[in-house]
């Protein structure tokens, strides 16, 4: 992408047990790549590569607990 978003999450419980993907192509027209750039001592950082200038809306949801990052791109 031509721009990036860095998401930092802490304190991650059981951070050593993460077994999911660390890099993938989400297949969206404006979000080009997602990559974990750090997973150390309860901190995780995820980099989002996006095409265009991103505008973000971030929220948490429950049942199950999760972080939602809504990325809109002006374009």
Order of alpha helices (4+ residues) and beta strands (2+ residues): beta-beta-beta-beta-beta-beta
